[in-house]
Amino acid sequence: MRRTALVILGSAGALVVLLLIGVAIVVATVDPSRFVAPLAARIKSETGRTLKVQGPVEMRVSLTPKIVLPQVAFENAPGSSAPDMLTAKRVEAQIALLPLLSRRFEVLEFRLVEPVITLETDATGKGNWEFAAPGSVATGAQTPSGAAMALGIGNFEIRQGTLTYRNGASGKTTHAVIEHLTLRARDMNSPVAVDFLGSIDDVPVALAGDLGPPGQWIAQQWPYPVAVKGEIDGAPVKLTTKIVKTGTTITLDELAFSYGSITGTGRVRSTLDGARTRVALALDIPSLSLPDLPTLKTRGAPASASPSTPAASAPAAHWIVPDTPLPLGVLAAFDGEGSLNIGELKLRNGQQVSRVTAEVSSADAQVDIKISAGALLGGSLRAELRVDGRRADVPVVRLQASAQDLDLPKLAAAGGIAREIRGGKVRATIDVTGRGTTPHRVASTMDGSILVVSGPATLGRTTTQEQSAVAQIAGALDPFRGVDAATELRCAVFRLPVNNGVARVDRSIAVETGKVAGSASGTLDFRDETLDLSVQPQIREGIQVDLAQFAHLVRIRGRFDKPSVAIDAEKSAQMIAKLGALGAKGGGLEALGRALITPATETSAPCAVALSGKAPREAASSQRSQTVPDLGLPSDVAKALGKLLGR
């Protein structure tokens, strides 16, 4: 037995020695550079491009011989931005030993060291990786029959490389750094293990997983399986799918993915139609929480401001309508249609939205997005956003939205109003069009209308002073909010006709309660987010009121987020003159009451006036005085009027 084993080992050792002798003979008798010319000729014939090897070719002898090509360059397509599509400091290929004895090269491992890869499309969408048909380019060089190669690459590796992709239509450039990329398979019929570490546009990416066998891809045997997982910018990701190719259409079927806490399923289809690629996608996400959504860190310099940006009275970070760039580049690059279904959506303020659907269609930098929510703040929402980005500097944005039966308590909570509210349904319609590259610039130029209407509700007593514009207006129209245990809200209307970013209000903001009713007139300027409103409340008949508390003829001015309240001196002088005319007839307190009380009729009620958009004209006052006339009123009433005028 020992003798047999020794014979086997001796024979194996002799065989290895013979193989090494054979390789040594090949290396000694064959110049490796001989194979560069046939290889370059073959590549020229197949692609129409030139392959250059600028250094001497090395052959390193071992049980798996290695051939090294230094300073390699592969020519780019005509008209490209760079002369070479690929350059590499070194290309290494480990080759099978036995085929080498027959002067055939079977590549076991192929490695690119420090490559610089440039991928780009022209204005028509044609990529520089699209080569001429095999044999269609006459080169004048023929591949010698003795140099025919049997090619089968089991392992592929890139070390310390860079890749740049430029979209010729949009001009957008994506930059990737490849620390290492490996594709390894036992043979052509075995699955491929993939491993990638690097970054894409400065976002760190680490992925690993399995692909289908190389032979299956080469033979185009579909579906081709893909399963990878890893991290993107520190957030865990996972993706599985099956690739199917039919003609010029590539489909990602049975797609399942996760990103952070988000999981979903769907299907993605890409079709090459001439020079254009159209994408169709359908995604389903059972649950999505915006507070838990991973956010990619902001990198790179911020976009420069447009020369047409309105002058700001406060830093851009203080705008209520954000001045952050819209994703116009993404919209312009997307050509196709898609749908997204979200079962439950949790907003950043804690509110829940159910049955959210979105449909997107895009072509030629024109995008149409339709959104609906079956359960939003107790009601429903339908909206359509249209973006015409054919002029990237001043894209046109139109928003049409309709909300029905929203719960007033939930809406107030979402707006940060801390007040107990029972009942109340809200409806809203929006139809505005603006221009700009950020939401703030769009709002600064918008034309159209905004309407919000609330029905009956009970408002609990408020103990805090809200600073928002809505809270200040509501407070001016409800002077009893801090006195009474509850306020009976009958209706509220906010109707804003907007022109070039400014809403000019003529009694189209109104509130009616069980004790008072009133309206507001003035301007809301979305260009610098300021308002200037004169509030005109009216006491209902039979209500006893302390005039010193009653915020009659109040003026609200300042920024949307923190306006100030003061007496409207001009309007107050007009009222005093009116009271003077009535007082001359000996009305006293009765005259004051008549001045403040307006009969609640269908045509004169403030909510009805605000909804109609046709404020009745008032007779011009014949007297304007900045002093309080002697109306013969009791001293306490005169004192109250003095307080109203800040005296």
FENTA-V492184 format. One record per residue. N is the residue number from 0. RES is the residue in three letters. OMEGA is omega in radians with two decimals (999 if undefined). D_CENTER is the distance of its C-alpha to the mean C-alpha in whole Angstrom. Layout:
# FENTA-V492184
{{N/RES/OMEGA/D_CENTER} {N/RES/OMEGA/D_CENTER}}
This chain:
# FENTA-V492184
{{0/MET/3.12/75} {1/ARG/-3.14/74} {2/ARG/-3.13/76} {3/THR/-3.14/74} {4/ALA/3.13/71} {5/LEU/3.12/72} {6/VAL/-3.13/72} {7/ILE/-3.14/69} {8/LEU/3.13/67} {9/GLY/3.13/70} {10/SER/3.13/69} {11/ALA/3.13/65} {12/GLY/3.12/66} {13/ALA/3.13/68} {14/LEU/3.12/65} {15/VAL/3.12/62} {16/VAL/3.13/65} {17/LEU/3.13/65} {18/LEU/3.13/62} {19/LEU/3.08/61} {20/ILE/3.13/64} {21/GLY/3.11/63} {22/VAL/3.13/60} {23/ALA/3.12/62} {24/ILE/-3.14/64} {25/VAL/-3.12/61} {26/VAL/-3.10/59} {27/ALA/-3.02/63} {28/THR/-3.09/63} {29/VAL/3.06/60} {30/ASP/-3.12/58} {31/PRO/-3.14/54} {32/SER/3.11/53} {33/ARG/-3.05/55} {34/PHE/-3.12/52} {35/VAL/-3.11/50} {36/ALA/3.07/51} {37/PRO/3.14/51} {38/LEU/3.14/47} {39/ALA/3.13/46} {40/ALA/3.14/48} {41/ARG/3.13/47} {42/ILE/3.10/43} {43/LYS/3.14/44} {44/SER/-3.06/45} {45/GLU/-3.00/42} {46/THR/-3.04/39} {47/GLY/-3.11/41} {48/ARG/-3.11/40} {49/THR/3.03/42} {50/LEU/-3.14/42} {51/LYS/3.01/44} {52/VAL/-2.95/45} {53/GLN/-3.13/47} {54/GLY/3.11/48} {55/PRO/3.14/51} {56/VAL/3.14/50} {57/GLU/3.01/51} {58/MET/-3.13/53} {59/ARG/-3.02/53} {60/VAL/2.99/55} {61/SER/3.06/55} {62/LEU/2.99/55} {63/THR/-3.09/51} {64/PRO/-3.12/52} {65/LYS/3.04/49} {66/ILE/-3.05/48} {67/VAL/3.09/47} {68/LEU/-3.12/45} {69/PRO/3.03/44} {70/GLN/-3.11/42} {71/VAL/3.08/41} {72/ALA/3.11/39} {73/PHE/-3.00/38} {74/GLU/3.12/37} {75/ASN/3.11/34} {76/ALA/3.11/34} {77/PRO/3.11/36} {78/GLY/-3.14/34} {79/SER/-3.08/31} {80/SER/-3.13/30} {81/ALA/-3.11/32} {82/PRO/-3.08/35} {83/ASP/3.05/35} {84/MET/3.13/32} {85/LEU/2.93/33} {86/THR/3.13/36} {87/ALA/3.07/37} {88/LYS/-3.11/39} {89/ARG/3.00/41} {90/VAL/-3.13/41} {91/GLU/3.11/43} {92/ALA/3.01/44} {93/GLN/-2.99/46} {94/ILE/3.14/48} {95/ALA/-3.02/51} {96/LEU/-3.05/54} {97/LEU/3.10/56} {98/PRO/-3.13/55} {99/LEU/3.12/55} {100/LEU/3.07/59} {101/SER/3.13/59} {102/ARG/2.99/56} {103/ARG/-3.10/53} {104/PHE/2.98/50} {105/GLU/-3.00/48} {106/VAL/3.08/45} {107/LEU/3.13/44} {108/GLU/-3.09/42} {109/PHE/-3.03/40} {110/ARG/3.01/38} {111/LEU/-3.12/36} {112/VAL/-3.14/37} {113/GLU/3.10/34} {114/PRO/2.97/33} {115/VAL/-3.03/31} {116/ILE/3.14/29} {117/THR/3.07/28} {118/LEU/-3.14/26} {119/GLU/3.03/25} {120/THR/3.06/25} {121/ASP/-3.07/26} {122/ALA/-3.14/25} {123/THR/3.12/26} {124/GLY/3.13/24} {125/LYS/-3.09/27} {126/GLY/3.13/27} {127/ASN/3.05/30} {128/TRP/3.10/30} {129/GLU/-3.04/32} {130/PHE/3.04/35} {131/ALA/-3.14/38} {132/ALA/-3.14/40} {133/PRO/3.08/43} {134/GLY/-3.09/46} {135/SER/-3.12/45} {136/VAL/3.12/45} {137/ALA/-3.10/49} {138/THR/-3.10/49} {139/GLY/-3.14/53} {140/ALA/3.13/53} {141/GLN/3.10/54} {142/THR/3.14/53} {143/PRO/-3.11/56} {144/SER/-3.13/57} {145/GLY/-3.11/58} {146/ALA/3.12/54} {147/ALA/-3.04/52} {148/MET/2.94/50} {149/ALA/-3.00/49} {150/LEU/3.03/45} {151/GLY/-3.07/43} {152/ILE/3.13/41} {153/GLY/-3.08/40} {154/ASN/-3.12/38} {155/PHE/-3.09/36} {156/GLU/2.99/35} {157/ILE/3.10/33} {158/ARG/3.01/33} {159/GLN/-3.13/32} {160/GLY/3.04/30} {161/THR/3.11/27} {162/LEU/3.10/25} {163/THR/3.08/23} {164/TYR/3.13/21} {165/ARG/3.07/21} {166/ASN/-3.06/20} {167/GLY/-3.13/22} {168/ALA/-3.08/21} {169/SER/-3.08/18} {170/GLY/-3.12/19} {171/LYS/-3.13/17} {172/THR/3.07/18} {173/THR/-3.07/18} {174/HIS/3.13/20} {175/ALA/3.03/21} {176/VAL/-3.12/24} {177/ILE/3.04/27} {178/GLU/2.94/29} {179/HIS/3.06/30} {180/LEU/3.12/30} {181/THR/3.00/32} {182/LEU/-3.05/33} {183/ARG/3.09/37} {184/ALA/3.14/39} {185/ARG/3.06/42} {186/ASP/-3.05/43} {187/MET/-3.12/41} {188/ASN/3.14/42} {189/SER/3.10/40} {190/PRO/-3.13/36} {191/VAL/3.02/35} {192/ALA/-3.08/33} {193/VAL/3.13/30} {194/ASP/-3.11/29} {195/PHE/3.03/27} {196/LEU/-3.13/26} {197/GLY/3.13/24} {198/SER/3.07/21} {199/ILE/-3.04/18} {200/ASP/3.09/17} {201/ASP/3.07/18} {202/VAL/-3.11/17} {203/PRO/-3.11/20} {204/VAL/3.05/20} {205/ALA/-3.08/23} {206/LEU/3.05/24} {207/ALA/3.14/27} {208/GLY/-3.07/29} {209/ASP/3.03/31} {210/LEU/3.08/31} {211/GLY/-3.13/33} {212/PRO/3.08/37} {213/PRO/-3.13/37} {214/GLY/3.12/39} {215/GLN/3.12/37} {216/TRP/-3.12/35} {217/ILE/3.14/37} {218/ALA/-3.12/39} {219/GLN/3.08/36} {220/GLN/-3.05/37} {221/TRP/0.04/34} {222/PRO/-3.12/32} {223/TYR/-3.02/31} {224/PRO/3.08/30} {225/VAL/3.08/27} {226/ALA/-3.14/27} {227/VAL/3.05/25} {228/LYS/-3.13/24} {229/GLY/-3.11/23} {230/GLU/2.98/21} {231/ILE/-3.09/17} {232/ASP/3.09/17} {233/GLY/3.13/20} {234/ALA/-3.13/18} {235/PRO/3.13/20} {236/VAL/3.11/19} {237/LYS/-3.14/21} {238/LEU/2.98/21} {239/THR/3.13/24} {240/THR/3.04/25} {241/LYS/-3.09/27} {242/ILE/3.10/27} {243/VAL/3.12/29} {244/LYS/3.09/30} {245/THR/-3.08/31} {246/GLY/3.14/32} {247/THR/-3.11/29} {248/THR/3.05/27} {249/ILE/-3.08/25} {250/THR/2.97/24} {251/LEU/-3.09/23} {252/ASP/3.09/25} {253/GLU/-3.09/25} {254/LEU/3.03/22} {255/ALA/-3.04/22} {256/PHE/3.00/19} {257/SER/3.10/18} {258/TYR/-3.02/16} {259/GLY/3.12/17} {260/SER/-3.10/18} {261/ILE/3.02/16} {262/THR/-3.14/18} {263/GLY/3.09/18} {264/THR/3.10/20} {265/GLY/-3.07/20} {266/ARG/3.13/21} {267/VAL/-3.14/19} {268/ARG/3.12/21} {269/SER/-3.09/21} {270/THR/3.07/24} {271/LEU/-3.12/25} {272/ASP/-3.05/27} {273/GLY/-3.14/29} {274/ALA/-3.06/27} {275/ARG/3.07/23} {276/THR/3.12/21} {277/ARG/-3.09/20} {278/VAL/3.03/18} {279/ALA/-3.12/18} {280/LEU/3.07/17} {281/ALA/-3.07/17} {282/LEU/3.07/16} {283/ASP/3.12/18} {284/ILE/-3.09/17} {285/PRO/-3.07/20} {286/SER/-3.13/18} {287/LEU/3.11/15} {288/SER/-3.13/15} {289/LEU/3.09/13} {290/PRO/-3.12/15} {291/ASP/-3.07/16} {292/LEU/3.08/13} {293/PRO/3.12/13} {294/THR/3.08/11} {295/LEU/-3.11/12} {296/LYS/3.13/14} {297/THR/-3.14/13} {298/ARG/3.11/15} {299/GLY/-3.10/17} {300/ALA/3.11/18} {301/PRO/3.14/16} {302/ALA/-3.14/15} {303/SER/-3.10/19} {304/ALA/3.10/19} {305/SER/3.11/20} {306/PRO/-3.08/24} {307/SER/-3.13/23} {308/THR/3.13/22} {309/PRO/3.11/24} {310/ALA/-3.09/26} {311/ALA/3.08/25} {312/SER/3.12/27} {313/ALA/3.12/25} {314/PRO/-3.08/23} {315/ALA/-3.12/19} {316/ALA/-3.09/18} {317/HIS/3.14/20} {318/TRP/3.03/19} {319/ILE/2.99/18} {320/VAL/-2.96/15} {321/PRO/3.12/13} {322/ASP/3.12/14} {323/THR/-3.06/11} {324/PRO/3.00/9} {325/LEU/-3.11/7} {326/PRO/-3.06/6} {327/LEU/3.12/9} {328/GLY/3.11/10} {329/VAL/-3.13/8} {330/LEU/-3.13/9} {331/ALA/-3.11/13} {332/ALA/-3.09/13} {333/PHE/3.12/13} {334/ASP/-3.11/16} {335/GLY/-3.13/17} {336/GLU/-3.13/16} {337/GLY/3.09/15} {338/SER/3.13/15} {339/LEU/3.08/14} {340/ASN/3.11/16} {341/ILE/-3.12/16} {342/GLY/3.13/20} {343/GLU/3.13/19} {344/LEU/3.10/16} {345/LYS/-3.12/17} {346/LEU/-3.09/15} {347/ARG/3.10/16} {348/ASN/3.11/19} {349/GLY/3.13/20} {350/GLN/3.14/20} {351/GLN/3.07/20} {352/VAL/-3.09/19} {353/SER/3.04/20} {354/ARG/3.13/20} {355/VAL/3.08/17} {356/THR/3.09/16} {357/ALA/3.08/13} {358/GLU/-3.07/15} {359/VAL/2.97/13} {360/SER/-3.05/15} {361/SER/3.06/15} {362/ALA/3.09/18} {363/ASP/3.10/19} {364/ALA/3.04/15} {365/GLN/-3.00/16} {366/VAL/3.08/13} {367/ASP/-3.12/14} {368/ILE/3.09/12} {369/LYS/-3.08/15} {370/ILE/3.03/14} {371/SER/3.09/17} {372/ALA/-3.11/18} {373/GLY/3.14/22} {374/ALA/-3.12/23} {375/LEU/3.12/21} {376/LEU/3.12/23} {377/GLY/-3.12/26} {378/GLY/-3.11/25} {379/SER/-3.10/23} {380/LEU/2.95/20} {381/ARG/-3.10/19} {382/ALA/3.07/17} {383/GLU/3.12/16} {384/LEU/3.12/13} {385/ARG/-3.13/14} {386/VAL/3.05/13} {387/ASP/-3.07/16} {388/GLY/3.14/15} {389/ARG/2.95/18} {390/ARG/-3.02/19} {391/ALA/-3.11/16} {392/ASP/3.13/18} {393/VAL/3.10/18} {394/PRO/3.13/16} {395/VAL/-3.11/17} {396/VAL/3.07/15} {397/ARG/3.11/17} {398/LEU/3.02/16} {399/GLN/-3.09/19} {400/ALA/3.09/19} {401/SER/3.10/22} {402/ALA/-3.08/22} {403/GLN/2.98/26} {404/ASP/3.05/28} {405/LEU/3.10/26} {406/ASP/3.13/28} {407/LEU/3.11/29} {408/PRO/-3.14/29} {409/LYS/3.13/26} {410/LEU/3.12/24} {411/ALA/3.12/26} {412/ALA/3.11/25} {413/ALA/3.12/22} {414/GLY/3.09/22} {415/GLY/3.12/24} {416/ILE/-3.09/28} {417/ALA/-3.14/30} {418/ARG/3.12/33} {419/GLU/-3.12/35} {420/ILE/3.08/34} {421/ARG/-3.14/36} {422/GLY/3.11/35} {423/GLY/3.06/33} {424/LYS/-3.06/31} {425/VAL/2.98/28} {426/ARG/-3.10/27} {427/ALA/3.02/24} {428/THR/3.14/24} {429/ILE/3.04/21} {430/ASP/-3.08/21} {431/VAL/3.09/20} {432/THR/3.12/19} {433/GLY/-3.12/18} {434/ARG/3.09/18} {435/GLY/-3.11/16} {436/THR/3.07/13} {437/THR/3.09/12} {438/PRO/-3.14/12} {439/HIS/3.14/15} {440/ARG/3.07/17} {441/VAL/3.13/16} {442/ALA/-3.11/18} {443/SER/-3.10/20} {444/THR/-2.95/21} {445/MET/2.99/21} {446/ASP/3.08/24} {447/GLY/-3.07/24} {448/SER/3.07/25} {449/ILE/-3.11/24} {450/LEU/3.06/26} {451/VAL/-3.10/27} {452/VAL/3.09/30} {453/SER/3.10/31} {454/GLY/-3.06/34} {455/PRO/3.11/37} {456/ALA/3.06/37} {457/THR/-3.09/38} {458/LEU/3.12/37} {459/GLY/-3.13/39} {460/ARG/3.10/40} {461/THR/3.14/38} {462/THR/-3.14/39} {463/THR/3.13/36} {464/GLN/3.12/35} {465/GLU/-3.06/32} {466/GLN/-3.09/30} {467/SER/-3.13/27} {468/ALA/-3.14/28} {469/VAL/-3.13/28} {470/ALA/-3.13/31} {471/GLN/3.12/33} {472/ILE/3.13/33} {473/ALA/3.13/34} {474/GLY/3.12/36} {475/ALA/3.12/38} {476/LEU/3.14/39} {477/ASP/-3.06/40} {478/PRO/-3.10/42} {479/PHE/-3.03/44} {480/ARG/3.13/41} {481/GLY/-3.09/42} {482/VAL/-3.12/46} {483/ASP/3.09/46} {484/ALA/3.13/45} {485/ALA/3.08/42} {486/THR/3.11/41} {487/GLU/3.10/41} {488/LEU/3.11/38} {489/ARG/3.11/39} {490/CYS/3.03/36} {491/ALA/-3.10/34} {492/VAL/2.99/32} {493/PHE/3.12/29} {494/ARG/-3.07/29} {495/LEU/2.97/28} {496/PRO/-2.99/28} {497/VAL/3.08/26} {498/ASN/3.13/27} {499/ASN/3.06/26} {500/GLY/-3.12/24} {501/VAL/3.06/27} {502/ALA/3.10/28} {503/ARG/-2.98/32} {504/VAL/3.05/33} {505/ASP/-3.11/37} {506/ARG/3.12/37} {507/SER/2.91/34} {508/ILE/-3.03/33} {509/ALA/3.06/36} {510/VAL/3.03/37} {511/GLU/3.06/40} {512/THR/-3.14/41} {513/GLY/-3.09/45} {514/LYS/-3.07/46} {515/VAL/3.01/44} {516/ALA/-3.13/42} {517/GLY/-3.11/41} {518/SER/-3.13/38} {519/ALA/3.09/36} {520/SER/3.13/36} {521/GLY/-3.08/35} {522/THR/2.92/31} {523/LEU/-3.03/28} {524/ASP/-3.13/26} {525/PHE/3.13/23} {526/ARG/3.08/23} {527/ASP/3.09/24} {528/GLU/3.06/24} {529/THR/3.10/27} {530/LEU/3.07/30} {531/ASP/-3.03/33} {532/LEU/3.00/35} {533/SER/-3.07/38} {534/VAL/-3.08/39} {535/GLN/3.11/42} {536/PRO/3.13/43} {537/GLN/3.11/46} {538/ILE/3.09/48} {539/ARG/-3.08/49} {540/GLU/3.09/53} {541/GLY/-3.12/55} {542/ILE/3.07/52} {543/GLN/-3.05/54} {544/VAL/3.02/52} {545/ASP/-3.04/52} {546/LEU/3.13/52} {547/ALA/3.11/51} {548/GLN/-2.99/48} {549/PHE/-3.05/47} {550/ALA/-3.07/44} {551/HIS/3.12/45} {552/LEU/-3.13/44} {553/VAL/3.07/41} {554/ARG/-3.14/39} {555/ILE/-3.07/35} {556/ARG/3.06/34} {557/GLY/-3.11/31} {558/ARG/-3.13/27} {559/PHE/-3.01/25} {560/ASP/-3.11/25} {561/LYS/3.13/29} {562/PRO/3.10/31} {563/SER/-3.11/35} {564/VAL/3.12/38} {565/ALA/3.10/41} {566/ILE/3.05/44} {567/ASP/-3.02/43} {568/ALA/-3.08/47} {569/GLU/-3.13/47} {570/LYS/3.12/46} {571/SER/3.10/49} {572/ALA/3.10/52} {573/GLN/3.14/51} {574/MET/-3.14/52} {575/ILE/3.09/54} {576/ALA/3.12/56} {577/LYS/3.10/56} {578/LEU/3.13/57} {579/GLY/3.12/60} {580/ALA/3.13/61} {581/LEU/-3.11/61} {582/GLY/3.12/63} {583/ALA/3.13/65} {584/LYS/3.07/66} {585/GLY/-3.07/67} {586/GLY/-3.08/64} {587/GLY/3.14/63} {588/LEU/3.12/61} {589/GLU/3.11/61} {590/ALA/3.10/60} {591/LEU/3.12/57} {592/GLY/3.14/56} {593/ARG/-3.11/56} {594/ALA/-3.07/54} {595/LEU/-3.05/51} {596/ILE/3.05/51} {597/THR/3.13/50} {598/PRO/-3.14/51} {599/ALA/3.09/48} {600/THR/-3.12/48} {601/GLU/-3.04/46} {602/THR/-3.07/46} {603/SER/-3.14/46} {604/ALA/-3.07/44} {605/PRO/-3.14/40} {606/CYS/3.13/38} {607/ALA/3.11/40} {608/VAL/-3.13/40} {609/ALA/3.14/36} {610/LEU/-3.08/35} {611/SER/-3.11/37} {612/GLY/-3.12/36} {613/LYS/3.14/40} {614/ALA/3.13/41} {615/PRO/3.13/45} {616/ARG/3.09/47} {617/GLU/3.08/49} {618/ALA/-3.12/52} {619/ALA/3.14/52} {620/SER/-3.12/54} {621/SER/-3.12/57} {622/GLN/3.05/57} {623/ARG/-3.10/54} {624/SER/3.11/56} {625/GLN/3.11/54} {626/THR/3.13/57} {627/VAL/-3.13/58} {628/PRO/3.08/61} {629/ASP/-3.09/64} {630/LEU/-3.09/63} {631/GLY/-3.12/66} {632/LEU/3.05/63} {633/PRO/-3.02/64} {634/SER/-3.12/63} {635/ASP/3.10/60} {636/VAL/3.11/58} {637/ALA/3.11/59} {638/LYS/3.13/58} {639/ALA/3.11/54} {640/LEU/3.09/54} {641/GLY/3.09/54} {642/LYS/3.13/52} {643/LEU/-3.12/49} {644/LEU/3.09/50} {645/GLY/-3.11/50} {646/ARG/999/53}}
